Amino acid sequence: MSTIKNLSNALLLSGALIAGVGMYLVFAKAGLPFQDAPPELVGRYMAFQESGEICLAVAGVVFLIGIIGHIIRKVSGERQKQATG
């Protein structure tokens, strides 16, 4: 049972770290779009913006899988207590 606990904790931590990277890319690296920017800066802005959005989406999925792992662990732990108790 501790394998599920460790795996779900690792997924929650990984999701939080990936979300941090995504927010860094979106807010710090991409920032606000330039007004009347040359194509090179528009391309750089779009690359950072899209990379950050992808990181945030992946982080949400990983975090959700970690939460599902915690729910499965709690439900199976309750069933084991009922069976033995």
C-alpha positions, -999 to +999 in steps of 0.1 A: +000+000+000+029+024+006+038+021-031+005+038-040+011+064-013+046+072-025+036+073-062+006+096-056+028+119-034+054+120-061+027+129-087+013+157-066+048+171-061+057+168-098+024+185-107+032+214-084+067+217-098+056+216-134+029+242-127+056+264-112+077+261-144+046+269-165+038+300-145+074+311-148+072+307-185+039+325-189+044+354-164+081+360-162+095+349-196+066+358-219+052+386-198+030+412-215+029+412-253+049+440-270+030+467-288+041+470-325+068+444-320+090+430-347+083+394-358+112+380-339+098+393-306+063+382-314+076+347-322+096+346-289+065+358-269+043+332-286+068+304-280+071+312-242+034+316-239+025+283-256+052+264-237+039+278-204+003+269-213+013+233-222+032+230-189+002+242-170-021+217-188+003+188-181+007+199-145-031+198-141-033+163-155-004+150-133-019+166-102-053+151-109-038+117-113-020+121-079-053+131-063-070+100-078-042+079-063-048+094-029-086+087-032-079+051-043-055+046-013-080+059+012-109+038-002-089+006-003-075+014+032-111+017+046-121-016+029-091-034+044-100-020+079-136-032+075-125-066+064-101-071+093-120-052+120 
